[in-house]
Amino acid sequence: MDRDLISRIAGLARLDTAPEQADKFALQFREIISYMDSLNKIDTTGVEPFYSPSGNISVLREDVCRATHDRKDILANAPRHDGKYFIVPRII
């Protein structure tokens, strides 16, 4: 990681960075990549994947698609409609 690569990454992310920030970010990126490399060296053969620390029990209702309102009732409150859609002023 050098200053040029950091500047390219910042440009792709649409971030404005000062040259002194690029040096700091380069150091931080190198530390992060070094840590990830050390994690990649760990043998995880036979280790069951851990997806969540909780038992994933949902206390919410089941997600079911259902009609809750009638189109006629909704359109009854509209100032203008054509029986199927709201009619709004053109904005161009």
C-alpha positions as CSV (number, residue, x, y, z in Angstrom):
1,M,0.0,0.0,0.0
2,D,1.5,3.3,-1.1
3,R,0.2,6.8,-1.4
4,D,-0.8,6.4,-5.0
5,L,-2.9,3.3,-4.3
6,I,-4.6,5.0,-1.4
7,S,-5.4,8.0,-3.6
8,R,-6.9,5.7,-6.2
9,I,-9.0,3.9,-3.6
10,A,-10.1,7.3,-2.2
11,G,-11.0,8.5,-5.7
12,L,-13.1,5.4,-6.3
13,A,-14.9,5.9,-3.0
14,R,-15.4,9.6,-3.8
15,L,-13.4,10.7,-0.8
16,D,-11.2,13.8,-0.6
17,T,-7.9,13.0,1.2
18,A,-5.0,15.2,1.9
19,P,-1.5,13.8,1.2
20,E,-0.7,13.4,4.9
21,Q,-4.0,11.4,5.3
22,A,-3.0,9.1,2.5
23,D,0.2,8.1,4.4
24,K,-1.9,7.4,7.6
25,F,-4.4,5.4,5.6
26,A,-1.7,3.4,3.9
27,L,-0.3,2.4,7.3
28,Q,-3.8,1.5,8.6
29,F,-4.5,-0.6,5.4
30,R,-1.2,-2.4,5.8
31,E,-2.1,-3.3,9.4
32,I,-5.5,-4.5,8.5
33,I,-4.2,-6.7,5.6
34,S,-1.5,-8.1,7.9
35,Y,-4.1,-9.0,10.5
36,M,-6.3,-10.7,7.8
37,D,-3.2,-12.6,6.6
38,S,-2.6,-13.9,10.1
39,L,-6.3,-15.0,10.3
40,N,-6.0,-16.8,7.0
41,K,-3.1,-18.9,8.4
42,I,-5.3,-20.4,11.1
43,D,-6.4,-24.0,10.4
44,T,-10.2,-24.1,10.6
45,T,-10.6,-27.6,9.2
46,G,-13.5,-29.2,11.0
47,V,-14.7,-26.0,12.6
48,E,-18.5,-25.5,12.2
49,P,-19.4,-22.1,10.8
50,F,-20.7,-19.6,13.4
51,Y,-23.5,-17.5,11.9
52,S,-24.9,-15.7,14.9
53,P,-24.3,-15.6,18.7
54,S,-28.1,-16.0,19.3
55,G,-30.4,-18.9,18.6
56,N,-32.1,-17.0,15.8
57,I,-35.5,-17.2,17.4
58,S,-37.8,-14.7,15.8
59,V,-40.2,-13.1,18.3
60,L,-42.0,-11.2,15.4
61,R,-45.0,-12.4,13.5
62,E,-44.6,-14.5,10.5
63,D,-44.1,-12.5,7.3
64,V,-47.3,-13.1,5.3
65,C,-48.4,-11.2,2.2
66,R,-52.0,-10.0,2.5
67,A,-54.3,-7.3,1.3
68,T,-55.1,-4.9,4.2
69,H,-56.8,-2.1,2.4
70,D,-59.3,-1.8,-0.4
71,R,-58.2,0.4,-3.4
72,K,-61.6,2.2,-3.4
73,D,-61.2,3.2,0.3
74,I,-57.7,4.6,-0.4
75,L,-58.7,6.5,-3.5
76,A,-61.7,7.9,-1.7
77,N,-59.4,10.3,0.1
78,A,-57.5,11.4,-3.0
79,P,-58.3,14.9,-4.4
80,R,-58.1,13.4,-7.9
81,H,-58.0,9.9,-9.2
82,D,-59.1,7.9,-12.2
83,G,-60.5,4.9,-10.3
84,K,-57.2,3.1,-10.3
85,Y,-54.4,5.6,-9.7
86,F,-53.8,9.0,-8.0
87,I,-53.7,11.9,-10.4
88,V,-51.0,14.4,-9.5
89,P,-49.8,17.6,-11.2
90,R,-47.1,17.2,-13.8
91,I,-43.7,18.4,-12.6
92,I,-41.5,19.0,-15.6
